[in-house]
Amino acid sequence: SSTQHPTEIQHKVAEAIGTPMHAVRVETRRMGGGFGGKESQGNALACICAIAAQITGKPCKMRYDRDDDMTITGKRHDFRIDYSVG
């Protein structure tokens, strides 16, 4: 789940699988803040896992690798820094 807004993940997962919010338990490794409005970026992955778990009847866990994470959920863009050392 998102570590910035687990209640939003709970709401979206409940909606995706047609379950009341109180029936969805959100587990997260650590809570933390952040900058840039990324708290909603985990919704899609959480919903996909919830649907897979509901269909298979087994737990589902997914993690993007860093490149996929930046492509799919990142709000950052490439940048270039030029500097000279004398």
Backbone torsions as a table, in degrees:
resi	resn	phi	psi	omega
1	SER	NA	165.7	173.8
2	SER	-65.7	137.7	177.7
3	THR	-86.5	-5.0	-178.7
4	GLN	-97.0	-27.0	-174.8
5	HIS	-152.5	68.8	-176.4
6	PRO	-62.5	-26.6	178.8
7	THR	-67.0	-35.1	176.8
8	GLU	-66.5	-41.1	176.3
9	ILE	-59.8	-45.0	179.0
10	GLN	-58.0	-45.3	179.9
11	HIS	-62.4	-46.8	-177.4
12	LYS	-68.0	-40.4	178.7
13	VAL	-64.8	-44.3	178.7
14	ALA	-58.6	-42.4	178.6
15	GLU	-65.0	-41.0	-177.2
16	ALA	-66.2	-35.5	-176.3
17	ILE	-105.4	6.4	175.6
18	GLY	67.3	42.6	-177.5
19	THR	-126.3	148.1	174.7
20	PRO	-65.4	151.5	-177.8
21	MET	-56.0	-37.4	-176.3
22	HIS	-67.2	-13.2	179.0
23	ALA	-91.2	-2.5	-178.8
24	VAL	-107.0	122.5	176.6
25	ARG	-102.5	127.4	179.7
26	VAL	-103.8	127.3	176.0
27	GLU	-115.0	136.3	178.2
28	THR	-139.3	147.3	-175.3
29	ARG	-72.3	-37.5	-179.9
30	ARG	-157.4	151.6	176.8
31	MET	-98.5	143.4	179.5
32	GLY	-165.2	160.9	178.9
33	GLY	-94.4	-176.2	179.3
34	GLY	-174.0	178.9	-178.9
35	PHE	-129.9	148.3	173.2
36	GLY	102.0	10.4	174.0
37	GLY	65.5	41.8	-178.1
38	LYS	-96.7	6.8	-174.4
39	GLU	-64.6	-21.5	-179.5
40	SER	-91.3	-5.7	-172.4
41	GLN	-69.5	-21.1	179.9
42	GLY	-84.3	-6.5	-175.7
43	ASN	-57.7	-48.0	-175.2
44	ALA	-62.1	-46.6	-178.8
45	LEU	-65.2	-41.1	178.9
46	ALA	-63.6	-41.0	179.3
47	CYS	-67.0	-40.9	177.4
48	ILE	-60.3	-45.4	179.1
49	CYS	-63.9	-41.4	-179.5
50	ALA	-63.6	-42.4	179.1
51	ILE	-65.7	-43.1	178.2
52	ALA	-62.7	-41.5	179.4
53	ALA	-66.3	-38.9	179.1
54	GLN	-66.3	-41.6	-179.0
55	ILE	-68.7	-44.0	-175.0
56	THR	-87.7	-19.8	-176.1
57	GLY	74.2	16.1	-179.4
58	LYS	-128.5	156.0	177.4
59	PRO	-61.3	150.4	178.5
60	CYS	-132.8	133.8	179.0
61	LYS	-137.9	129.9	179.6
62	MET	-133.2	146.2	173.2
63	ARG	-137.9	133.1	172.4
64	TYR	-75.3	145.3	168.2
65	ASP	-75.5	170.2	-171.4
66	ARG	-60.1	-41.2	-179.7
67	ASP	-64.6	-46.5	178.3
68	ASP	-64.2	-40.4	178.9
69	ASP	-57.4	-46.5	-179.1
70	MET	-68.1	-35.5	179.9
71	THR	-71.3	-44.5	-173.5
72	ILE	-83.7	-46.3	-172.7
73	THR	-109.7	-14.7	-173.6
74	GLY	-70.3	146.4	173.5
75	LYS	-113.7	18.6	179.3
76	ARG	-102.3	157.7	-179.5
77	HIS	-126.1	162.7	178.0
78	ASP	-61.7	151.3	176.3
79	PHE	-145.5	162.9	-179.0
80	ARG	-132.1	138.0	177.6
81	ILE	-125.0	125.6	174.3
82	ASP	-108.0	136.4	175.9
83	TYR	-148.6	157.4	178.9
84	SER	-120.8	145.0	177.7
85	VAL	-119.0	130.7	-176.9
86	GLY	-116.0	NA	NA
